[in-house]
Amino acid sequence: MPSLSETSELGQAMLEYALIILLIAIVLIVGLSMIPPPVGNVFSAIANTLSGL
């Protein structure tokens, strides 16, 4: 059975990974929302093609 400090460290590590993933998601959302419309249309066409599969 893991000790209390090992459990605490595991929880802390999981929280740090979750925060990193959240930060990356926010950066991607903001970055993709700033893409000019012609490039955005390419992403939309790809998404529409994939959804039709």
N, CA, C and O atoms as a Tripos MOL2 file, in Angstrom:
@<TRIPOS>MOLECULE
protein
  212   211    53     0     0
PROTEIN
NO_CHARGES

@<TRIPOS>ATOM
      1 N           0.8460   -1.1810    0.0000 N.3       1 MET1
      2 CA          0.0000    0.0000    0.0000 C.3       1 MET1
      3 C           0.8910    1.2430    0.0000 C.2       1 MET1
      4 O           1.8140    1.3410    0.8080 O.2       1 MET1
      5 N           0.6190    2.2030   -0.9080 N.am      2 PRO2
      6 CA          1.4670    3.3930   -0.9520 C.3       2 PRO2
      7 C           1.3030    4.2360    0.3150 C.2       2 PRO2
      8 O           0.2420    4.2920    0.9360 O.2       2 PRO2
      9 N           2.4090    4.8800    0.6570 N.am      3 SER3
     10 CA          2.3570    5.7460    1.8310 C.3       3 SER3
     11 C           1.6100    7.0370    1.4900 C.2       3 SER3
     12 O           1.3130    7.3100    0.3270 O.2       3 SER3
     13 N           1.3170    7.8150    2.5140 N.am      4 LEU4
     14 CA          0.5600    9.0630    2.3220 C.3       4 LEU4
     15 C           1.3290   10.0390    1.4400 C.2       4 LEU4
     16 O           0.7240   10.7310    0.6210 O.2       4 LEU4
     17 N           2.6600   10.1100    1.5910 N.am      5 SER5
     18 CA          3.4310   11.0630    0.7800 C.3       5 SER5
     19 C           3.4710   10.6100   -0.6780 C.2       5 SER5
     20 O           3.4500   11.4480   -1.5780 O.2       5 SER5
     21 N           3.5300    9.2910   -0.9300 N.am      6 GLU6
     22 CA          3.5210    8.8110   -2.3120 C.3       6 GLU6
     23 C           2.1790    9.1180   -2.9720 C.2       6 GLU6
     24 O           2.1350    9.5130   -4.1370 O.2       6 GLU6
     25 N           1.0980    8.9410   -2.2380 N.am      7 THR7
     26 CA         -0.2280    9.2380   -2.7600 C.3       7 THR7
     27 C          -0.3610   10.7290   -3.0450 C.2       7 THR7
     28 O          -0.9300   11.1210   -4.0640 O.2       7 THR7
     29 N           0.1640   11.5580   -2.1480 N.am      8 SER8
     30 CA          0.1010   13.0000   -2.3300 C.3       8 SER8
     31 C           0.8980   13.4300   -3.5600 C.2       8 SER8
     32 O           0.4620   14.2910   -4.3240 O.2       8 SER8
     33 N           2.0740   12.8190   -3.7420 N.am      9 GLU9
     34 CA          2.9070   13.1650   -4.8930 C.3       9 GLU9
     35 C           2.2360   12.7270   -6.1890 C.2       9 GLU9
     36 O           2.3090   13.4350   -7.1940 O.2       9 GLU9
     37 N           1.5840   11.5670   -6.1740 N.am     10 LEU10
     38 CA          0.8840   11.0960   -7.3640 C.3      10 LEU10
     39 C          -0.2590   12.0470   -7.7210 C.2      10 LEU10
     40 O          -0.4480   12.3830   -8.8900 O.2      10 LEU10
     41 N          -1.0110   12.4750   -6.7220 N.am     11 GLY11
     42 CA         -2.0930   13.4200   -6.9620 C.3      11 GLY11
     43 C          -1.5960   14.7510   -7.4920 C.2      11 GLY11
     44 O          -2.2220   15.3670   -8.3540 O.2      11 GLY11
     45 N          -0.4660   15.1840   -6.9670 N.am     12 GLN12
     46 CA          0.1220   16.4490   -7.4180 C.3      12 GLN12
     47 C           0.5740   16.3220   -8.8650 C.2      12 GLN12
     48 O           0.3530   17.2330   -9.6620 O.2      12 GLN12
     49 N           1.1990   15.2120   -9.2130 N.am     13 ALA13
     50 CA          1.6670   15.0120  -10.5820 C.3      13 ALA13
     51 C           0.4850   14.9730  -11.5540 C.2      13 ALA13
     52 O           0.5430   15.5570  -12.6370 O.2      13 ALA13
     53 N          -0.5900   14.2770  -11.1550 N.am     14 MET14
     54 CA         -1.7660   14.2090  -12.0240 C.3      14 MET14
     55 C          -2.3790   15.5950  -12.2200 C.2      14 MET14
     56 O          -2.8170   15.9300  -13.3210 O.2      14 MET14
     57 N          -2.4110   16.3860  -11.1770 N.am     15 LEU15
     58 CA         -2.9420   17.7430  -11.2770 C.3      15 LEU15
     59 C          -2.0820   18.5840  -12.2100 C.2      15 LEU15
     60 O          -2.6090   19.3460  -13.0210 O.2      15 LEU15
     61 N          -0.7660   18.4520  -12.1020 N.am     16 GLU16
     62 CA          0.1260   19.2170  -12.9710 C.3      16 GLU16
     63 C          -0.0860   18.8390  -14.4350 C.2      16 GLU16
     64 O          -0.1240   19.7120  -15.3010 O.2      16 GLU16
     65 N          -0.2260   17.5380  -14.7170 N.am     17 TYR17
     66 CA         -0.4800   17.1110  -16.0940 C.3      17 TYR17
     67 C          -1.8190   17.6530  -16.5920 C.2      17 TYR17
     68 O          -1.9240   18.0760  -17.7430 O.2      17 TYR17
     69 N          -2.8250   17.6440  -15.7510 N.am     18 ALA18
     70 CA         -4.1300   18.1630  -16.1430 C.3      18 ALA18
     71 C          -4.0450   19.6610  -16.4580 C.2      18 ALA18
     72 O          -4.6580   20.1290  -17.4170 O.2      18 ALA18
     73 N          -3.2990   20.3980  -15.6640 N.am     19 LEU19
     74 CA         -3.1500   21.8330  -15.9140 C.3      19 LEU19
     75 C          -2.4000   22.0950  -17.2110 C.2      19 LEU19
     76 O          -2.7370   23.0180  -17.9520 O.2      19 LEU19
     77 N          -1.3790   21.2810  -17.4870 N.am     20 ILE20
     78 CA         -0.6240   21.4380  -18.7400 C.3      20 ILE20
     79 C          -1.5350   21.1680  -19.9320 C.2      20 ILE20
     80 O          -1.5130   21.9150  -20.9100 O.2      20 ILE20
     81 N          -2.3390   20.1010  -19.8570 N.am     21 ILE21
     82 CA         -3.2610   19.7760  -20.9490 C.3      21 ILE21
     83 C          -4.2810   20.8930  -21.1350 C.2      21 ILE21
     84 O          -4.6050   21.2580  -22.2650 O.2      21 ILE21
     85 N          -4.7860   21.4320  -20.0370 N.am     22 LEU22
     86 CA         -5.7390   22.5370  -20.1080 C.3      22 LEU22
     87 C          -5.1070   23.7640  -20.7770 C.2      22 LEU22
     88 O          -5.7320   24.4050  -21.6220 O.2      22 LEU22
     89 N          -3.8800   24.0820  -20.4000 N.am     23 LEU23
     90 CA         -3.1880   25.2230  -20.9930 C.3      23 LEU23
     91 C          -2.9900   25.0300  -22.4930 C.2      23 LEU23
     92 O          -3.2060   25.9550  -23.2760 O.2      23 LEU23
     93 N          -2.5810   23.8310  -22.8900 N.am     24 ILE24
     94 CA         -2.3850   23.5460  -24.3180 C.3      24 ILE24
     95 C          -3.7110   23.6830  -25.0660 C.2      24 ILE24
     96 O          -3.7480   24.2460  -26.1610 O.2      24 ILE24
     97 N          -4.7980   23.1730  -24.4830 N.am     25 ALA25
     98 CA         -6.1100   23.2740  -25.1280 C.3      25 ALA25
     99 C          -6.5210   24.7320  -25.3040 C.2      25 ALA25
    100 O          -7.0320   25.1090  -26.3580 O.2      25 ALA25
    101 N          -6.3050   25.5470  -24.2890 N.am     26 ILE26
    102 CA         -6.6660   26.9680  -24.3800 C.3      26 ILE26
    103 C          -5.8480   27.6620  -25.4650 C.2      26 ILE26
    104 O          -6.3850   28.4470  -26.2470 O.2      26 ILE26
    105 N          -4.5540   27.3720  -25.5110 N.am     27 VAL27
    106 CA         -3.6930   27.9880  -26.5310 C.3      27 VAL27
    107 C          -4.1450   27.5660  -27.9260 C.2      27 VAL27
    108 O          -4.1830   28.3920  -28.8380 O.2      27 VAL27
    109 N          -4.4890   26.2870  -28.1020 N.am     28 LEU28
    110 CA         -4.9490   25.8250  -29.4060 C.3      28 LEU28
    111 C          -6.2650   26.4890  -29.8060 C.2      28 LEU28
    112 O          -6.4280   26.9020  -30.9540 O.2      28 LEU28
    113 N          -7.1880   26.5920  -28.8760 N.am     29 ILE29
    114 CA         -8.4830   27.2170  -29.1880 C.3      29 ILE29
    115 C          -8.2970   28.6750  -29.5740 C.2      29 ILE29
    116 O          -8.8690   29.1360  -30.5620 O.2      29 ILE29
    117 N          -7.5070   29.3970  -28.8070 N.am     30 VAL30
    118 CA         -7.2700   30.8130  -29.1140 C.3      30 VAL30
    119 C          -6.5150   30.9490  -30.4290 C.2      30 VAL30
    120 O          -6.8430   31.8010  -31.2540 O.2      30 VAL30
    121 N          -5.5070   30.1120  -30.6220 N.am     31 GLY31
    122 CA         -4.7210   30.1680  -31.8530 C.3      31 GLY31
    123 C          -5.5480   29.8620  -33.0790 C.2      31 GLY31
    124 O          -5.4330   30.5510  -34.0930 O.2      31 GLY31
    125 N          -6.3840   28.8340  -33.0040 N.am     32 LEU32
    126 CA         -7.2040   28.4810  -34.1590 C.3      32 LEU32
    127 C          -8.2840   29.5160  -34.4270 C.2      32 LEU32
    128 O          -8.7130   29.6830  -35.5690 O.2      32 LEU32
    129 N          -8.7260   30.2100  -33.3920 N.am     33 SER33
    130 CA         -9.7450   31.2370  -33.6120 C.3      33 SER33
    131 C          -9.1540   32.4760  -34.2710 C.2      33 SER33
    132 O          -9.8960   33.2980  -34.8080 O.2      33 SER33
    133 N          -7.8430   32.6240  -34.2390 N.am     34 MET34
    134 CA         -7.1900   33.7930  -34.8380 C.3      34 MET34
    135 C          -6.7080   33.5220  -36.2670 C.2      34 MET34
    136 O          -6.1560   34.4110  -36.9160 O.2      34 MET34
    137 N          -6.9150   32.3040  -36.7520 N.am     35 ILE35
    138 CA         -6.4740   31.9600  -38.1080 C.3      35 ILE35
    139 C          -7.3420   32.7110  -39.1170 C.2      35 ILE35
    140 O          -8.5550   32.8180  -38.9360 O.2      35 ILE35
    141 N          -6.7330   33.2220  -40.1620 N.am     36 PRO36
    142 CA         -7.5160   33.9340  -41.1890 C.3      36 PRO36
    143 C          -8.5470   32.9910  -41.8280 C.2      36 PRO36
    144 O          -8.3440   31.7780  -41.8590 O.2      36 PRO36
    145 N          -9.6440   33.5500  -42.3320 N.am     37 PRO37
    146 CA        -10.7330   32.7260  -42.8950 C.3      37 PRO37
    147 C         -10.3140   31.7160  -43.9720 C.2      37 PRO37
    148 O         -10.8120   30.5910  -43.9380 O.2      37 PRO37
    149 N          -9.4320   32.0440  -44.9220 N.am     38 PRO38
    150 CA         -9.0900   31.0200  -45.9270 C.3      38 PRO38
    151 C          -8.4550   29.7650  -45.3070 C.2      38 PRO38
    152 O          -8.7470   28.6470  -45.7310 O.2      38 PRO38
    153 N          -7.6160   29.9480  -44.3340 N.am     39 VAL39
    154 CA         -7.0070   28.8000  -43.6740 C.3      39 VAL39
    155 C          -8.0590   28.0700  -42.8410 C.2      39 VAL39
    156 O          -8.0650   26.8410  -42.7830 O.2      39 VAL39
    157 N          -8.9290   28.8120  -42.2090 N.am     40 GLY40
    158 CA        -10.0140   28.2080  -41.4450 C.3      40 GLY40
    159 C         -10.9370   27.3880  -42.3260 C.2      40 GLY40
    160 O         -11.4730   26.3680  -41.8930 O.2      40 GLY40
    161 N         -11.1250   27.8340  -43.5730 N.am     41 ASN41
    162 CA        -11.9650   27.0880  -44.5060 C.3      41 ASN41
    163 C         -11.3510   25.7390  -44.8360 C.2      41 ASN41
    164 O         -12.0700   24.7620  -45.0460 O.2      41 ASN41
    165 N         -10.0430   25.6790  -44.8840 N.am     42 VAL42
    166 CA         -9.3670   24.4010  -45.1250 C.3      42 VAL42
    167 C          -9.6620   23.4430  -43.9830 C.2      42 VAL42
    168 O          -9.9910   22.2810  -44.2190 O.2      42 VAL42
    169 N          -9.5490   23.9200  -42.7410 N.am     43 PHE43
    170 CA         -9.8430   23.0680  -41.5940 C.3      43 PHE43
    171 C         -11.3080   22.6300  -41.6090 C.2      43 PHE43
    172 O         -11.6150   21.4880  -41.2680 O.2      43 PHE43
    173 N         -12.1970   23.5130  -41.9930 N.am     44 SER44
    174 CA        -13.6190   23.1660  -42.0660 C.3      44 SER44
    175 C         -13.8610   22.0970  -43.1240 C.2      44 SER44
    176 O         -14.6390   21.1690  -42.9030 O.2      44 SER44
    177 N         -13.1980   22.2240  -44.2720 N.am     45 ALA45
    178 CA        -13.3590   21.2340  -45.3360 C.3      45 ALA45
    179 C         -12.8510   19.8620  -44.8790 C.2      45 ALA45
    180 O         -13.4650   18.8380  -45.1780 O.2      45 ALA45
    181 N         -11.7300   19.8500  -44.1570 N.am     46 ILE46
    182 CA        -11.1860   18.6000  -43.6490 C.3      46 ILE46
    183 C         -12.1540   17.9770  -42.6450 C.2      46 ILE46
    184 O         -12.4060   16.7720  -42.6850 O.2      46 ILE46
    185 N         -12.6920   18.7950  -41.7500 N.am     47 ALA47
    186 CA        -13.6300   18.2950  -40.7460 C.3      47 ALA47
    187 C         -14.8960   17.7510  -41.4090 C.2      47 ALA47
    188 O         -15.4110   16.7100  -41.0010 O.2      47 ALA47
    189 N         -15.3950   18.4470  -42.4240 N.am     48 ASN48
    190 CA        -16.5850   17.9810  -43.1120 C.3      48 ASN48
    191 C         -16.3270   16.6650  -43.8470 C.2      48 ASN48
    192 O         -17.1810   15.7790  -43.8610 O.2      48 ASN48
    193 N         -15.1520   16.5430  -44.4510 N.am     49 THR49
    194 CA        -14.7890   15.2990  -45.1430 C.3      49 THR49
    195 C         -14.7000   14.1530  -44.1540 C.2      49 THR49
    196 O         -15.2000   13.0590  -44.4150 O.2      49 THR49
    197 N         -14.0700   14.3990  -43.0280 N.am     50 LEU50
    198 CA        -13.9250   13.3350  -42.0250 C.3      50 LEU50
    199 C         -15.2640   12.9390  -41.4250 C.2      50 LEU50
    200 O         -15.4820   11.7650  -41.1260 O.2      50 LEU50
    201 N         -16.1560   13.8910  -41.2470 N.am     51 SER51
    202 CA        -17.4570   13.5600  -40.6540 C.3      51 SER51
    203 C         -18.3190   12.7690  -41.6400 C.2      51 SER51
    204 O         -19.2610   12.0940  -41.2250 O.2      51 SER51
    205 N         -18.0190   12.8380  -42.9080 N.am     52 GLY52
    206 CA        -18.7780   12.0900  -43.9150 C.3      52 GLY52
    207 C         -18.3090   10.6630  -44.0770 C.2      52 GLY52
    208 O         -18.9250    9.9000  -44.8220 O.2      52 GLY52
    209 N         -17.2450   10.2780  -43.4080 N.am     53 LEU53
    210 CA        -16.7210    8.9050  -43.5510 C.3      53 LEU53
    211 C         -17.5650    7.8970  -42.8420 C.2      53 LEU53
    212 O         -17.2580    6.7050  -42.8690 O.2      53 LEU53
@<TRIPOS>BOND
     1     1     2 1
     2     2     3 1
     3     3     4 2
     4     3     5 am
     5     5     6 1
     6     6     7 1
     7     7     8 2
     8     7     9 am
     9     9    10 1
    10    10    11 1
    11    11    12 2
    12    11    13 am
    13    13    14 1
    14    14    15 1
    15    15    16 2
    16    15    17 am
    17    17    18 1
    18    18    19 1
    19    19    20 2
    20    19    21 am
    21    21    22 1
    22    22    23 1
    23    23    24 2
    24    23    25 am
    25    25    26 1
    26    26    27 1
    27    27    28 2
    28    27    29 am
    29    29    30 1
    30    30    31 1
    31    31    32 2
    32    31    33 am
    33    33    34 1
    34    34    35 1
    35    35    36 2
    36    35    37 am
    37    37    38 1
    38    38    39 1
    39    39    40 2
    40    39    41 am
    41    41    42 1
    42    42    43 1
    43    43    44 2
    44    43    45 am
    45    45    46 1
    46    46    47 1
    47    47    48 2
    48    47    49 am
    49    49    50 1
    50    50    51 1
    51    51    52 2
    52    51    53 am
    53    53    54 1
    54    54    55 1
    55    55    56 2
    56    55    57 am
    57    57    58 1
    58    58    59 1
    59    59    60 2
    60    59    61 am
    61    61    62 1
    62    62    63 1
    63    63    64 2
    64    63    65 am
    65    65    66 1
    66    66    67 1
    67    67    68 2
    68    67    69 am
    69    69    70 1
    70    70    71 1
    71    71    72 2
    72    71    73 am
    73    73    74 1
    74    74    75 1
    75    75    76 2
    76    75    77 am
    77    77    78 1
    78    78    79 1
    79    79    80 2
    80    79    81 am
    81    81    82 1
    82    82    83 1
    83    83    84 2
    84    83    85 am
    85    85    86 1
    86    86    87 1
    87    87    88 2
    88    87    89 am
    89    89    90 1
    90    90    91 1
    91    91    92 2
    92    91    93 am
    93    93    94 1
    94    94    95 1
    95    95    96 2
    96    95    97 am
    97    97    98 1
    98    98    99 1
    99    99   100 2
   100    99   101 am
   101   101   102 1
   102   102   103 1
   103   103   104 2
   104   103   105 am
   105   105   106 1
   106   106   107 1
   107   107   108 2
   108   107   109 am
   109   109   110 1
   110   110   111 1
   111   111   112 2
   112   111   113 am
   113   113   114 1
   114   114   115 1
   115   115   116 2
   116   115   117 am
   117   117   118 1
   118   118   119 1
   119   119   120 2
   120   119   121 am
   121   121   122 1
   122   122   123 1
   123   123   124 2
   124   123   125 am
   125   125   126 1
   126   126   127 1
   127   127   128 2
   128   127   129 am
   129   129   130 1
   130   130   131 1
   131   131   132 2
   132   131   133 am
   133   133   134 1
   134   134   135 1
   135   135   136 2
   136   135   137 am
   137   137   138 1
   138   138   139 1
   139   139   140 2
   140   139   141 am
   141   141   142 1
   142   142   143 1
   143   143   144 2
   144   143   145 am
   145   145   146 1
   146   146   147 1
   147   147   148 2
   148   147   149 am
   149   149   150 1
   150   150   151 1
   151   151   152 2
   152   151   153 am
   153   153   154 1
   154   154   155 1
   155   155   156 2
   156   155   157 am
   157   157   158 1
   158   158   159 1
   159   159   160 2
   160   159   161 am
   161   161   162 1
   162   162   163 1
   163   163   164 2
   164   163   165 am
   165   165   166 1
   166   166   167 1
   167   167   168 2
   168   167   169 am
   169   169   170 1
   170   170   171 1
   171   171   172 2
   172   171   173 am
   173   173   174 1
   174   174   175 1
   175   175   176 2
   176   175   177 am
   177   177   178 1
   178   178   179 1
   179   179   180 2
   180   179   181 am
   181   181   182 1
   182   182   183 1
   183   183   184 2
   184   183   185 am
   185   185   186 1
   186   186   187 1
   187   187   188 2
   188   187   189 am
   189   189   190 1
   190   190   191 1
   191   191   192 2
   192   191   193 am
   193   193   194 1
   194   194   195 1
   195   195   196 2
   196   195   197 am
   197   197   198 1
   198   198   199 1
   199   199   200 2
   200   199   201 am
   201   201   202 1
   202   202   203 1
   203   203   204 2
   204   203   205 am
   205   205   206 1
   206   206   207 1
   207   207   208 2
   208   207   209 am
   209   209   210 1
   210   210   211 1
   211   211   212 2
@<TRIPOS>SUBSTRUCTURE
     1 MET1         2 RESIDUE 1 A MET
     2 PRO2         6 RESIDUE 1 A PRO
     3 SER3        10 RESIDUE 1 A SER
     4 LEU4        14 RESIDUE 1 A LEU
     5 SER5        18 RESIDUE 1 A SER
     6 GLU6        22 RESIDUE 1 A GLU
     7 THR7        26 RESIDUE 1 A THR
     8 SER8        30 RESIDUE 1 A SER
     9 GLU9        34 RESIDUE 1 A GLU
    10 LEU10       38 RESIDUE 1 A LEU
    11 GLY11       42 RESIDUE 1 A GLY
    12 GLN12       46 RESIDUE 1 A GLN
    13 ALA13       50 RESIDUE 1 A ALA
    14 MET14       54 RESIDUE 1 A MET
    15 LEU15       58 RESIDUE 1 A LEU
    16 GLU16       62 RESIDUE 1 A GLU
    17 TYR17       66 RESIDUE 1 A TYR
    18 ALA18       70 RESIDUE 1 A ALA
    19 LEU19       74 RESIDUE 1 A LEU
    20 ILE20       78 RESIDUE 1 A ILE
    21 ILE21       82 RESIDUE 1 A ILE
    22 LEU22       86 RESIDUE 1 A LEU
    23 LEU23       90 RESIDUE 1 A LEU
    24 ILE24       94 RESIDUE 1 A ILE
    25 ALA25       98 RESIDUE 1 A ALA
    26 ILE26      102 RESIDUE 1 A ILE
    27 VAL27      106 RESIDUE 1 A VAL
    28 LEU28      110 RESIDUE 1 A LEU
    29 ILE29      114 RESIDUE 1 A ILE
    30 VAL30      118 RESIDUE 1 A VAL
    31 GLY31      122 RESIDUE 1 A GLY
    32 LEU32      126 RESIDUE 1 A LEU
    33 SER33      130 RESIDUE 1 A SER
    34 MET34      134 RESIDUE 1 A MET
    35 ILE35      138 RESIDUE 1 A ILE
    36 PRO36      142 RESIDUE 1 A PRO
    37 PRO37      146 RESIDUE 1 A PRO
    38 PRO38      150 RESIDUE 1 A PRO
    39 VAL39      154 RESIDUE 1 A VAL
    40 GLY40      158 RESIDUE 1 A GLY
    41 ASN41      162 RESIDUE 1 A ASN
    42 VAL42      166 RESIDUE 1 A VAL
    43 PHE43      170 RESIDUE 1 A PHE
    44 SER44      174 RESIDUE 1 A SER
    45 ALA45      178 RESIDUE 1 A ALA
    46 ILE46      182 RESIDUE 1 A ILE
    47 ALA47      186 RESIDUE 1 A ALA
    48 ASN48      190 RESIDUE 1 A ASN
    49 THR49      194 RESIDUE 1 A THR
    50 LEU50      198 RESIDUE 1 A LEU
    51 SER51      202 RESIDUE 1 A SER
    52 GLY52      206 RESIDUE 1 A GLY
    53 LEU53      210 RESIDUE 1 A LEU
